[in-house]
Amino acid sequence: MGKQDIEQHSPNAEKSLILAAALFPDEEWINAEKNIYVAKSRMIKKTHEQQKWEREMSQVIILANRSSVVYFLPEKKNQSKGKVYVDSVIDGEIVELKTVSGNRNTLGWAFKQGFKQGAAILRDHPEIRTHSVFIRLFSNFTIRSVKAKSRGN
């Protein structure tokens, strides 16, 4: 991977690039929007999954507009284990993006899936210590209900 032109020379930008490049050293990163970079191999796939791409982009634009730096990772499977990689690196942290518009069971399933995807990366890369799940809700849940469901209740 060559030197990247990063719009904002911030700690978030450096941390994000370092982690994305460590996970995918041969990937080329394309500056899609301010503070949003996309793996070149993922740009090809986005036309096949346009709705998913638009949902994910709408999620991260919120963060990028607040100075976060986002790298959309390639959509590759770990061939040996059949696991799907997480969606992104945001501010130097692994983040799986989920959108939920169903009931509390759907919320619980989405959180559990996202958590498993992040945990798989940590197992494969012990130098990475944390991961997050960013869930965008399109349902009327109370904060208390969301917290309870994310704890497994």
C-alpha positions as CSV (number, residue, x, y, z in Angstrom):
1,M,0.0,0.0,0.0
2,G,1.3,3.4,-0.9
3,K,1.1,6.6,1.2
4,Q,-2.4,7.8,1.7
5,D,-3.5,11.4,1.3
6,I,-5.4,12.0,4.5
7,E,-7.6,15.2,4.5
8,Q,-7.3,15.6,8.3
9,H,-4.0,15.0,10.0
10,S,-5.5,13.9,13.3
11,P,-4.8,11.1,15.6
12,N,-8.1,9.4,14.5
13,A,-6.9,9.5,10.9
14,E,-3.6,7.9,11.7
15,K,-5.0,5.3,14.0
16,S,-7.7,4.3,11.4
17,L,-5.2,4.1,8.5
18,I,-2.7,2.1,10.6
19,L,-5.3,-0.5,11.7
20,A,-7.0,-0.8,8.2
21,A,-3.6,-1.2,6.6
22,A,-2.5,-3.8,9.2
23,L,-5.7,-5.9,8.5
24,F,-5.4,-5.5,4.7
25,P,-1.8,-4.6,3.8
26,D,-2.3,-5.0,0.0
27,E,-5.5,-3.0,-0.2
28,E,-5.8,0.4,-1.9
29,W,-8.0,3.0,-0.1
30,I,-10.2,5.5,-2.0
31,N,-11.3,8.7,-0.5
32,A,-15.1,8.5,-1.1
33,E,-16.1,11.5,1.1
34,K,-14.5,13.8,3.6
35,N,-13.0,11.5,6.3
36,I,-14.5,8.4,4.6
37,Y,-12.2,5.9,2.8
38,V,-13.3,2.7,1.1
39,A,-11.3,-0.3,0.1
40,K,-10.9,-0.4,-3.6
41,S,-12.1,-4.0,-3.7
42,R,-15.3,-3.0,-1.8
43,M,-16.1,-0.2,-4.3
44,I,-16.6,-2.9,-6.9
45,K,-19.0,-4.9,-4.7
46,K,-21.0,-1.9,-3.6
47,T,-22.9,-1.8,-6.9
48,H,-24.2,-5.3,-6.2
49,E,-25.5,-4.4,-2.7
50,Q,-26.6,-0.8,-3.3
51,Q,-29.1,-0.6,-0.4
52,K,-26.7,-2.0,2.1
53,W,-24.0,0.4,0.9
54,E,-26.4,3.4,1.2
55,R,-27.4,2.3,4.8
56,E,-23.8,1.9,5.9
57,M,-22.8,5.2,4.3
58,S,-25.6,7.1,5.9
59,Q,-24.5,5.7,9.3
60,V,-20.9,6.8,9.0
61,I,-21.6,10.2,7.4
62,I,-23.1,11.2,10.8
63,L,-19.7,10.3,12.4
64,A,-17.5,11.7,9.7
65,N,-19.3,15.1,9.9
66,R,-18.2,15.1,13.6
67,S,-14.5,14.6,12.7
68,S,-14.4,10.8,12.9
69,V,-12.3,9.0,10.3
70,V,-13.9,5.9,8.7
71,Y,-12.3,3.1,6.6
72,F,-14.7,0.7,5.0
73,L,-13.0,-2.7,5.0
74,P,-13.1,-5.2,2.1
75,E,-16.1,-7.5,2.2
76,K,-14.0,-10.7,2.4
77,K,-14.6,-13.9,4.2
78,N,-12.0,-15.6,6.3
79,Q,-11.7,-18.6,4.0
80,S,-10.4,-21.0,6.6
81,K,-13.1,-20.3,9.2
82,G,-16.1,-19.0,7.1
83,K,-16.3,-15.8,9.2
84,V,-17.3,-12.5,7.7
85,Y,-15.1,-9.6,8.5
86,V,-16.4,-6.5,10.1
87,D,-17.5,-3.4,8.1
88,S,-15.2,-0.7,9.2
89,V,-12.5,0.9,11.2
90,I,-13.6,4.1,12.9
91,D,-11.2,6.3,14.8
92,G,-8.8,3.4,15.1
93,E,-11.3,0.9,16.4
94,I,-13.0,-2.1,14.7
95,V,-16.7,-1.3,14.2
96,E,-19.5,-3.5,12.8
97,L,-22.4,-1.5,11.5
98,K,-26.0,-2.7,11.9
99,T,-29.4,-1.2,11.0
100,V,-32.4,-2.4,13.0
101,S,-36.0,-1.6,12.1
102,G,-37.8,-4.6,13.7
103,N,-38.7,-5.6,17.2
104,R,-36.5,-6.2,20.3
105,N,-35.6,-9.7,19.1
106,T,-34.3,-8.2,15.9
107,L,-32.2,-5.8,17.9
108,G,-30.8,-8.6,20.1
109,W,-30.0,-10.7,17.0
110,A,-28.3,-7.7,15.3
111,F,-26.2,-6.9,18.3
112,K,-25.2,-10.5,18.9
113,Q,-24.2,-10.9,15.2
114,G,-22.2,-7.7,15.2
115,F,-20.5,-8.6,18.4
116,K,-19.5,-12.0,17.1
117,Q,-18.0,-10.5,13.9
118,G,-15.9,-8.1,15.9
119,A,-14.8,-10.9,18.3
120,A,-13.7,-13.0,15.4
121,I,-11.3,-10.3,14.3
122,L,-9.9,-10.1,17.8
123,R,-9.2,-13.8,17.8
124,D,-7.4,-13.6,14.5
125,H,-5.5,-10.4,15.5
126,P,-4.6,-10.6,19.2
127,E,-2.9,-7.2,19.0
128,I,-6.3,-5.6,18.6
129,R,-8.0,-5.3,22.0
130,T,-11.4,-3.8,21.4
131,H,-14.3,-3.7,19.0
132,S,-17.7,-2.0,18.8
133,V,-21.1,-2.5,17.3
134,F,-22.8,0.7,15.9
135,I,-26.5,0.1,15.7
136,R,-28.8,2.6,14.0
137,L,-32.3,2.1,15.2
138,F,-35.4,2.8,13.1
139,S,-37.8,1.6,15.8
140,N,-39.4,3.1,18.9
141,F,-37.4,1.6,21.7
142,T,-36.7,3.3,25.0
143,I,-33.1,3.7,26.0
144,R,-33.8,1.4,28.9
145,S,-35.1,-1.3,26.6
146,V,-32.1,-1.0,24.3
147,K,-29.7,-1.3,27.2
148,A,-31.5,-4.3,28.6
149,K,-31.6,-6.1,25.3
150,S,-27.8,-5.4,24.7
151,R,-27.2,-7.0,28.1
152,G,-29.2,-10.1,27.0
153,N,-32.4,-9.4,28.9
